[in-house]
């Protein structure tokens, strides 16, 4: 991780020795009194904190010594046919680290409804994956995740962006970058489950004004397609105009 996330801002705080964040500081980073570490407040500022006390049991006290703005979320939203839990774990981490605005999962016709009842979704594990991705990204924006019962229900809530595009290997009108016209500033990108879209789902996209696009001739794994789509859209929308920087 490149920073440690906290739910709420603080000036000073104490982490119990059993807190995973304290364990990381104590056992991995091996911090001592006076060491400085980066912290972040969920959906808020990024900060620099100084270690003010290290206790024998691994408990650590921190004091904020400076703050700055964190990178804003990308104006990219993802709609994804609910995949296998193992795949979903990877997606949650990767797209959080890339800074997407939010994620919407739905039960696709060719998906497996039981995936929604997996341990990933019935515990806080999915939240942990998002936080880990955000910490890796040196950011503070944790994408919101929504679940929908079907495609039409999800589409009905995803409006207002400049472009609405569903990725499709076989019936696309063109490549994703080609469908993001100059002047577009935001996009919703839909990706099907591992077995792809059904004919009815393609029809649903078209009747709602969505366009079908592809990512090239190679068939990608879903988690790879998510990352590739976010990267391609970010480049096309001119979102890669800044690099990582800090004044802390």
Backbone bond lengths (Angstrom), bond angles and torsions (degrees), N, CA, C in turn:
res aa  C-N    CA-C-N  psi(-1)  N-CA   C-N-CA  omega(-1)  CA-C   N-CA-C  phi
1 X - - - 1.459 - - 1.525 109.67 -
2 X 1.343 115.91 147.44 1.457 120.71 -179.05 1.521 113.09 -102.64
3 X 1.319 116.78 -9.88 1.454 122.42 167.12 1.523 107.90 -155.72
4 X 1.320 116.19 169.98 1.458 121.21 -179.36 1.516 108.58 -113.92
5 X 1.322 116.92 123.91 1.460 121.70 -176.72 1.523 112.21 -86.48
6 X 1.323 113.92 142.93 1.462 122.31 172.94 1.527 108.04 -127.70
7 X 1.322 116.00 145.87 1.462 119.66 -178.03 1.521 112.54 -68.14
8 X 1.332 117.31 -34.91 1.466 121.40 -175.77 1.527 110.62 -129.88
9 X 1.340 116.03 149.37 1.466 119.83 177.28 1.533 111.12 -64.57
10 X 1.314 115.86 153.21 1.464 121.03 176.34 1.523 109.24 -150.75
11 X 1.313 115.84 159.79 1.461 121.73 170.02 1.519 109.65 -97.02
12 X 1.340 114.33 -40.51 1.462 120.70 173.20 1.524 108.08 -137.77
13 X 1.317 116.72 150.41 1.462 120.30 177.61 1.523 109.46 -155.02
14 X 1.316 115.23 160.14 1.463 121.06 177.49 1.517 108.68 -126.51
15 X 1.332 116.82 127.79 1.455 123.12 177.57 1.521 109.29 -100.65
16 X 1.317 116.51 125.56 1.460 120.30 176.86 1.529 110.06 -62.90
17 X 1.308 116.21 153.80 1.461 120.26 -177.45 1.509 114.30 -59.52
18 X 1.344 117.55 -28.31 1.463 121.19 -179.32 1.525 112.98 -85.91
19 X 1.312 117.17 -6.77 1.466 120.73 177.80 1.531 108.34 -66.38
20 X 1.341 118.57 129.30 1.473 120.59 -179.54 1.523 113.25 -54.85
21 X 1.329 116.86 -31.77 1.459 119.84 179.18 1.530 110.93 -68.74
22 X 1.328 115.78 -39.61 1.469 119.27 176.60 1.525 110.59 -67.30
23 X 1.324 116.41 -39.74 1.464 120.00 178.69 1.523 110.82 -61.90
24 X 1.337 116.60 -38.90 1.469 119.86 178.46 1.534 110.19 -65.14
25 X 1.316 116.00 -44.96 1.465 119.51 179.79 1.525 111.74 -64.16
26 X 1.327 116.09 -41.91 1.465 121.36 -173.65 1.527 112.40 -78.75
27 X 1.350 116.67 -45.90 1.459 120.53 -172.31 1.531 113.77 -93.36
28 X 1.332 116.85 -32.67 1.467 119.92 -177.35 1.524 111.00 -94.11
29 X 1.329 116.39 -54.86 1.466 119.74 -178.90 1.529 112.35 -81.92
30 X 1.336 116.41 -20.10 1.470 122.42 178.88 1.525 111.78 52.81
31 X 1.313 115.14 50.18 1.461 120.07 -176.81 1.524 110.89 -70.23
32 X 1.310 114.57 154.74 1.458 122.84 174.86 1.529 108.07 -126.70
33 X 1.313 116.58 168.08 1.461 120.44 177.98 1.529 109.56 -56.81
34 X 1.322 115.78 131.84 1.457 121.14 -178.41 1.514 113.95 98.97
35 X 1.331 116.91 -16.96 1.469 119.89 178.07 1.524 109.79 -67.66
36 X 1.313 115.96 149.24 1.465 121.01 179.11 1.527 109.49 -114.75
37 X 1.323 115.11 138.44 1.464 121.66 -179.67 1.521 109.02 -133.27
38 X 1.329 115.51 156.36 1.459 120.11 175.85 1.523 109.74 -88.19
39 X 1.322 115.75 135.36 1.456 121.62 174.28 1.527 107.75 -129.48
40 X 1.316 116.19 166.20 1.457 121.04 177.77 1.510 109.92 -144.00
41 X 1.322 115.56 153.39 1.456 121.41 177.87 1.523 108.01 -111.14
42 X 1.325 116.72 124.93 1.464 122.08 -171.16 1.525 111.43 -47.90
43 X 1.335 114.92 123.12 1.465 123.45 -179.88 1.530 112.52 58.79
44 X 1.330 115.59 28.23 1.459 120.20 -179.62 1.513 112.22 -138.37
45 X 1.325 115.93 -140.84 1.455 121.79 -174.94 1.523 112.56 -79.09
46 X 1.325 114.17 158.95 1.456 122.38 168.10 1.529 106.16 -98.70
47 X 1.324 117.61 148.47 1.462 119.50 -175.07 1.520 111.64 -143.43
48 X 1.318 114.04 163.36 1.462 122.41 172.62 1.526 106.12 -112.20
49 X 1.323 116.25 128.60 1.459 120.31 -178.57 1.520 110.14 -123.32
50 X 1.318 115.31 144.96 1.465 121.42 178.90 1.523 109.63 -104.25
51 X 1.312 115.72 137.29 1.462 120.46 176.36 1.526 107.99 -75.14
52 X 1.331 116.43 115.95 1.470 120.55 -177.45 1.519 113.00 -99.84
53 X 1.354 116.49 -18.32 1.462 119.35 179.64 1.518 109.76 -159.10
54 X 1.323 116.47 135.45 1.465 122.69 172.92 1.526 106.83 -123.24
55 X 1.324 116.55 118.42 1.458 120.92 -176.71 1.527 111.04 -94.46
56 X 1.318 115.94 164.22 1.462 121.38 -175.01 1.522 112.76 -61.07
57 X 1.334 117.14 -32.00 1.468 120.35 -178.75 1.520 112.92 -86.48
58 X 1.343 117.32 5.76 1.451 121.01 178.75 1.505 114.92 95.14
59 X 1.328 118.19 -4.12 1.463 120.74 176.01 1.527 108.99 -64.28
60 X 1.335 115.53 142.12 1.464 120.29 -174.87 1.524 109.80 -132.75
61 X 1.323 116.19 135.04 1.461 122.05 175.77 1.522 109.18 -105.93
62 X 1.342 115.31 138.01 1.461 121.86 -177.33 1.521 110.53 -124.43
63 X 1.326 115.65 148.28 1.465 122.14 176.53 1.528 108.42 -132.21
64 X 1.329 117.31 124.05 1.462 121.46 -179.71 1.523 109.68 -71.04
65 X 1.335 115.95 131.47 1.466 120.78 -179.26 1.524 112.28 -118.08
66 X 1.323 117.33 -2.48 1.461 120.44 178.02 1.512 111.43 -178.45
67 X 1.338 116.74 150.67 1.466 121.37 179.26 1.519 110.29 -134.89
68 X 1.318 115.65 160.67 1.458 122.65 175.76 1.521 108.63 -156.00
69 X 1.318 116.40 166.31 1.458 120.73 177.29 1.520 109.88 -70.64
70 X 1.316 115.69 144.73 1.465 121.40 175.19 1.524 108.91 -95.45
71 X 1.335 118.30 162.20 1.466 120.03 178.24 1.528 111.63 -57.69
72 X 1.321 116.13 139.15 1.464 120.97 178.39 1.525 109.46 -73.75
73 X 1.327 118.03 152.21 1.470 119.43 176.25 1.521 110.82 -64.90
74 X 1.318 116.16 151.44 1.459 120.68 176.44 1.527 109.61 -72.75
75 X 1.328 118.56 145.78 1.469 121.33 176.76 1.533 110.94 -78.69
76 X 1.323 114.85 51.66 1.466 122.55 -178.71 1.520 108.14 -127.10
77 X 1.326 115.59 125.86 1.463 121.46 178.96 1.525 107.92 -116.92
78 X 1.326 116.74 143.15 1.461 121.09 -178.17 1.519 110.79 -116.14
79 X 1.331 115.31 136.39 1.464 123.66 173.87 1.522 106.50 -118.02
80 X 1.330 117.47 120.75 1.465 120.95 -169.48 1.518 111.08 -132.13
81 X 1.340 115.94 131.16 1.455 120.30 171.72 1.518 108.77 -64.31
82 X 1.328 117.54 126.14 1.463 121.63 -172.05 1.529 110.98 -53.93
83 X 1.345 117.63 116.92 1.469 121.24 -177.65 1.525 112.33 -95.73
84 X 1.322 115.55 -178.20 1.460 120.90 174.20 1.529 109.31 -57.27
85 X 1.327 117.47 146.64 1.470 119.94 -178.25 1.528 113.56 -53.94
86 X 1.332 117.04 -40.41 1.463 119.72 -179.19 1.528 110.49 -61.76
87 X 1.325 116.46 -41.02 1.463 120.65 177.82 1.519 110.71 -68.40
88 X 1.326 116.39 -41.87 1.466 120.56 -179.90 1.524 111.37 -60.23
89 X 1.331 117.14 -38.58 1.463 120.60 178.10 1.524 110.69 -57.52
90 X 1.305 116.01 -45.98 1.464 120.23 -179.17 1.522 110.81 -64.58
91 X 1.334 115.71 -42.65 1.460 119.88 -178.89 1.524 110.69 -62.66
92 X 1.314 117.28 -46.84 1.460 121.18 -179.08 1.524 111.27 -56.73
93 X 1.325 116.37 -44.95 1.463 120.11 179.94 1.525 111.29 -66.46
94 X 1.326 116.65 -49.65 1.464 120.27 -172.68 1.523 112.49 -66.34
95 X 1.334 117.72 -46.24 1.468 118.23 -176.02 1.524 111.41 -74.70
96 X 1.345 117.36 -27.34 1.465 118.87 172.97 1.522 109.68 -65.73
97 X 1.325 116.80 -40.03 1.465 120.19 179.61 1.526 111.83 -68.91
98 X 1.334 117.18 -21.96 1.462 120.82 178.27 1.524 112.24 -89.54
99 X 1.333 117.13 -9.94 1.460 120.25 172.14 1.510 117.02 88.31
100 X 1.345 118.56 25.50 1.467 118.93 179.98 1.525 110.69 -63.88
101 X 1.325 115.25 156.90 1.465 120.22 -177.34 1.523 111.87 -69.16
102 X 1.329 116.84 -52.85 1.461 120.55 178.32 1.521 110.42 -159.39
103 X 1.346 115.21 169.74 1.466 121.75 -179.42 1.519 109.17 -128.97
104 X 1.327 114.84 139.92 1.459 121.45 177.70 1.523 108.17 -127.16
105 X 1.327 116.28 121.11 1.459 121.65 177.47 1.527 108.86 -106.61
106 X 1.328 116.30 145.98 1.465 120.21 177.16 1.523 109.21 -141.27
107 X 1.322 116.06 158.56 1.459 121.47 178.74 1.526 109.01 -82.21
108 X 1.320 115.98 103.07 1.462 121.68 -177.84 1.526 110.74 -76.39
109 X 1.324 116.07 158.08 1.465 120.76 -178.91 1.522 111.82 -62.25
110 X 1.326 116.85 -33.16 1.461 120.35 -179.89 1.525 112.21 -99.33
111 X 1.307 116.74 12.19 1.455 120.81 178.39 1.522 111.00 -92.31
112 X 1.309 115.64 -177.14 1.463 122.13 -179.56 1.530 108.63 -115.57
113 X 1.349 118.46 111.90 1.468 121.23 -176.99 1.530 113.88 -55.79
114 X 1.330 117.39 -29.96 1.465 120.09 -176.88 1.525 112.75 -65.81
115 X 1.341 117.57 -17.77 1.459 119.52 178.91 1.530 111.24 -57.59
116 X 1.330 116.44 -33.79 1.466 120.51 -177.86 1.525 112.17 -67.19
117 X 1.336 116.77 -18.29 1.464 121.16 -179.46 1.525 112.40 -98.48
118 X 1.319 117.10 8.60 1.464 120.65 -179.83 1.526 110.51 -70.92
119 X 1.319 115.10 164.41 1.468 120.92 -179.83 1.523 111.23 -58.69
120 X 1.312 117.22 -32.27 1.462 120.63 -179.57 1.518 111.16 -54.47
121 X 1.347 115.60 -44.58 1.461 120.36 -173.50 1.524 113.92 -94.54
122 X 1.317 118.74 -19.38 1.468 120.81 -178.64 1.525 112.50 -93.21
123 X 1.320 117.23 -3.64 1.464 122.83 173.44 1.529 107.58 -123.15
124 X 1.313 116.71 -171.95 1.468 120.76 178.77 1.522 112.78 -87.15
125 X 1.324 117.60 12.73 1.460 119.63 -176.67 1.524 111.83 -59.96
126 X 1.327 117.11 -38.47 1.471 119.66 -179.81 1.531 111.06 -63.91
127 X 1.324 116.81 -35.32 1.462 120.27 177.23 1.525 110.69 -67.11
128 X 1.328 116.02 -38.40 1.463 120.30 178.69 1.522 111.10 -62.12
129 X 1.331 116.76 -39.61 1.465 119.92 179.85 1.531 110.96 -64.37
130 X 1.320 116.59 -39.89 1.462 120.43 177.68 1.525 111.16 -64.09
131 X 1.312 116.32 -44.18 1.460 119.98 -179.07 1.524 111.38 -64.86
132 X 1.326 116.56 -41.47 1.462 119.81 178.69 1.525 111.19 -62.21
133 X 1.327 116.60 -40.44 1.457 120.16 177.61 1.513 111.95 -64.28
134 X 1.324 116.55 -40.73 1.458 121.20 179.20 1.524 111.09 -66.56
135 X 1.331 116.91 -41.26 1.466 120.46 177.74 1.524 110.95 -64.30
136 X 1.316 116.56 -38.81 1.458 120.72 177.27 1.523 110.66 -61.65
137 X 1.334 116.30 -35.91 1.462 121.97 -175.10 1.521 113.25 -79.07
138 X 1.346 117.43 -3.86 1.468 120.58 -177.09 1.526 109.75 62.84
139 X 1.339 115.00 33.07 1.455 120.54 -178.63 1.512 111.30 -122.45
140 X 1.332 115.26 -174.56 1.465 120.31 178.22 1.524 112.61 -129.73
141 X 1.328 117.68 -12.04 1.466 119.99 -178.79 1.522 110.24 -76.26
142 X 1.327 116.30 117.00 1.460 122.04 175.58 1.527 107.33 -101.73
143 X 1.329 118.26 113.95 1.468 120.16 -176.05 1.525 112.35 -59.24
144 X 1.313 115.44 141.22 1.459 120.77 174.06 1.523 108.54 -76.41
145 X 1.329 116.95 144.21 1.464 122.16 178.66 1.523 109.14 -120.20
146 X 1.336 115.85 131.65 1.464 121.62 177.95 1.526 109.31 -124.97
147 X 1.318 116.11 145.62 1.462 122.83 176.81 1.528 109.41 -111.18
148 X 1.337 116.12 138.11 1.463 121.52 -179.96 1.523 109.60 -129.08
149 X 1.316 115.78 148.71 1.466 120.46 -176.12 1.520 112.85 -75.38
150 X 1.339 117.43 -26.95 1.465 120.46 -178.78 1.518 109.79 -157.98
151 X 1.316 116.16 171.97 1.460 121.72 -174.84 1.524 112.37 -64.02
152 X 1.333 117.66 -47.21 1.458 120.08 -176.84 1.523 111.56 -61.43
153 X 1.313 117.15 -39.10 1.464 120.39 178.47 1.524 110.80 -61.19
154 X 1.325 116.17 -40.98 1.460 120.13 179.73 1.523 111.22 -68.44
155 X 1.325 116.78 -46.21 1.461 121.16 -178.41 1.525 111.19 -59.16
156 X 1.321 116.26 -37.46 1.464 120.74 -177.58 1.526 112.45 -61.51
157 X 1.328 116.57 -23.29 1.463 120.87 -178.66 1.522 113.13 -98.73
158 X 1.321 116.89 -8.98 1.463 120.94 -176.13 1.520 109.77 -107.21
159 X 1.292 115.27 86.43 1.465 120.16 -180.00 1.523 108.71 -141.62
160 X 1.327 116.45 166.90 1.455 120.48 179.42 1.513 114.60 102.58
161 X 1.337 117.52 -20.51 1.468 120.19 177.76 1.531 110.32 -77.97
162 X 1.338 116.10 162.61 1.464 120.40 -178.50 1.517 112.77 -69.04
163 X 1.327 117.73 -32.31 1.468 121.08 -176.29 1.522 110.29 -137.87
164 X 1.339 115.36 144.56 1.465 122.59 176.45 1.522 106.80 -129.28
165 X 1.327 115.92 110.73 1.465 120.76 -170.83 1.523 110.49 -131.06
166 X 1.335 115.54 132.16 1.466 121.64 174.48 1.525 108.40 -107.07
167 X 1.320 116.63 129.88 1.459 120.02 179.21 1.521 110.09 -79.20
168 X 1.330 115.60 134.04 1.466 121.08 -176.98 1.519 108.79 -149.80
169 X 1.315 116.56 127.65 1.469 120.56 -177.06 1.521 113.57 -71.84
170 X 1.331 117.71 -24.35 1.461 119.32 -164.84 1.527 115.78 -118.80
171 X 1.313 119.46 -23.95 1.465 120.25 -176.45 1.524 112.01 -124.19
172 X 1.324 116.93 26.68 1.460 121.21 -176.41 1.524 112.05 -72.78
173 X 1.332 115.15 149.27 1.462 121.17 176.24 1.523 111.46 -82.95
174 X 1.326 117.30 -16.28 1.457 121.89 -179.71 1.514 110.10 172.19
175 X 1.332 115.39 -179.52 1.466 120.31 179.13 1.524 110.04 -73.23
176 X 1.321 116.86 151.40 1.464 121.27 -178.10 1.527 112.78 -51.70
177 X 1.346 120.51 -49.20 1.464 119.13 -179.36 1.528 112.92 -60.86
178 X 1.330 117.22 -32.57 1.459 120.69 -179.10 1.527 112.40 -68.79
179 X 1.324 116.85 -26.85 1.458 120.18 -178.29 1.527 112.97 -89.47
180 X 1.320 116.47 -4.55 1.461 120.31 176.33 1.522 108.31 -98.31
181 X 1.313 116.17 91.90 1.456 122.14 -173.75 1.525 111.77 -65.91
182 X 1.327 115.05 154.55 1.455 120.27 176.01 1.523 109.03 -60.42
183 X 1.294 116.26 134.06 1.461 120.64 -177.28 1.506 113.28 103.77
184 X 1.345 117.13 -18.92 1.464 120.07 175.76 1.529 108.88 -67.16
185 X 1.311 115.58 142.15 1.465 120.26 -179.13 1.528 113.25 -123.60
186 X 1.332 117.38 -8.83 1.466 119.93 -178.25 1.518 109.57 -153.69
187 X 1.344 115.64 158.62 1.461 119.37 -176.86 1.526 110.40 -156.08
188 X 1.327 114.89 147.49 1.461 122.19 167.32 1.521 106.33 -109.60
189 X 1.323 117.56 127.91 1.463 122.10 -179.16 1.522 108.80 -118.26
190 X 1.328 116.16 127.10 1.466 121.38 178.98 1.520 110.05 -104.76
191 X 1.322 115.61 138.75 1.464 122.19 177.07 1.519 108.42 -130.37
192 X 1.326 116.02 134.44 1.452 120.41 -178.23 1.515 112.54 -77.74
193 X 1.330 117.16 171.10 1.465 120.99 175.79 1.526 109.65 -69.87
194 X 1.318 116.95 -179.12 1.468 120.29 -176.07 1.525 113.38 -55.91
195 X 1.328 118.20 -31.22 1.470 121.25 -177.73 1.529 112.99 -91.41
196 X 1.308 117.30 2.81 1.455 120.64 173.86 1.518 114.49 85.80
197 X 1.348 114.36 -177.92 1.465 121.43 -179.07 1.522 111.74 -80.11
198 X 1.313 116.10 151.20 1.466 121.21 169.94 1.525 108.19 -89.21
199 X 1.326 116.94 167.15 1.467 120.72 177.71 1.528 110.47 -61.49
200 X 1.318 117.20 -38.91 1.467 120.59 179.68 1.524 111.31 -64.76
201 X 1.316 116.85 -37.80 1.465 119.44 179.73 1.521 110.94 -68.86
202 X 1.315 117.84 -38.82 1.465 119.38 174.80 1.527 110.19 -60.54
203 X 1.326 116.09 -42.07 1.467 120.44 178.57 1.527 110.53 -62.27
204 X 1.323 116.77 -40.03 1.465 120.83 179.35 1.522 111.04 -61.85
205 X 1.313 116.78 -43.06 1.463 119.47 177.35 1.527 110.70 -60.70
206 X 1.295 116.72 -48.48 1.463 120.37 -175.26 1.525 112.06 -64.41
207 X 1.312 116.99 -41.90 1.468 118.69 -177.99 1.528 111.57 -70.09
208 X 1.333 116.35 -19.26 1.463 120.51 176.60 1.525 112.88 -95.52
209 X 1.334 116.78 8.21 1.451 120.69 175.07 1.513 116.06 84.89
210 X 1.335 117.26 10.58 1.457 120.27 177.19 1.527 110.01 -79.61
211 X 1.330 116.00 151.61 1.456 121.64 175.35 1.526 109.55 -105.83
212 X 1.336 115.57 150.91 1.462 120.83 176.97 1.522 109.25 -99.62
213 X 1.330 116.64 134.24 1.462 121.83 -178.52 1.523 109.46 -135.77
214 X 1.340 115.72 161.80 1.466 119.54 178.39 1.526 110.30 -122.82
215 X 1.327 115.10 169.81 1.466 122.35 178.61 1.525 111.20 -116.73
216 X 1.320 116.54 27.38 1.451 119.86 179.69 1.514 112.23 108.77
217 X 1.331 115.34 -178.78 1.464 120.94 -172.82 1.521 113.92 -79.04
218 X 1.320 117.85 -17.55 1.461 120.46 -177.25 1.524 110.85 -85.03
219 X 1.320 116.01 137.38 1.463 121.28 176.77 1.529 108.44 -82.53
220 X 1.322 116.39 121.27 1.462 121.72 -174.90 1.524 111.58 -103.10
221 X 1.315 115.84 150.48 1.455 119.93 169.23 1.524 108.00 -65.16
222 X 1.322 116.67 153.18 1.459 120.05 -174.39 1.521 112.36 -57.97
223 X 1.328 117.47 -44.98 1.457 119.27 -178.49 1.530 111.54 -64.89
224 X 1.344 116.50 -34.16 1.462 120.34 176.61 1.517 110.50 -69.05
225 X 1.329 116.39 -41.40 1.464 121.07 179.33 1.527 111.23 -62.40
226 X 1.323 117.48 -37.87 1.466 120.44 178.21 1.526 110.55 -60.63
227 X 1.321 116.44 -48.88 1.464 120.30 -179.56 1.522 111.22 -64.89
228 X 1.337 116.46 -42.75 1.461 120.26 -179.93 1.522 111.13 -63.75
229 X 1.322 116.92 -40.05 1.463 121.00 -179.27 1.525 111.26 -65.96
230 X 1.325 116.64 -43.26 1.464 120.00 179.22 1.524 110.35 -64.23
231 X 1.325 116.88 -41.73 1.463 120.52 179.64 1.525 111.34 -65.54
232 X 1.336 117.08 -45.49 1.464 120.77 -179.54 1.521 111.04 -64.12
233 X 1.327 116.40 -42.95 1.461 120.00 179.65 1.524 111.02 -66.53
234 X 1.324 117.10 -40.44 1.466 120.63 179.55 1.522 111.13 -60.88
235 X 1.324 116.07 -43.00 1.461 119.96 178.64 1.526 110.76 -65.41
236 X 1.327 117.13 -43.55 1.464 121.23 -178.05 1.522 112.35 -67.19
237 X 1.326 117.17 -32.48 1.464 121.51 -178.97 1.529 112.64 -88.44
238 X 1.329 116.56 1.80 1.460 120.36 178.79 1.513 114.04 71.08
239 X 1.331 116.53 34.08 1.462 120.75 -176.57 1.521 113.21 -91.77
240 X 1.325 117.14 -4.14 1.462 120.44 -179.56 1.527 110.86 -99.84
241 X 1.335 116.15 46.77 1.461 120.06 -177.18 1.524 112.77 -94.43
242 X 1.341 116.86 -2.13 1.462 120.32 179.64 1.519 110.04 -134.22
243 X 1.321 116.06 153.47 1.454 120.95 175.79 1.525 109.27 -111.61
244 X 1.323 116.39 172.96 1.454 120.83 179.32 1.525 110.27 -62.49
245 X 1.342 116.28 132.26 1.465 119.93 178.25 1.522 109.53 -154.22
246 X 1.318 116.15 157.37 1.461 121.56 176.29 1.519 109.09 -152.43
247 X 1.327 116.11 148.60 1.462 120.86 176.56 1.528 110.58 -107.13
248 X 1.320 116.78 1.83 1.467 120.81 -176.48 1.533 111.62 -84.78
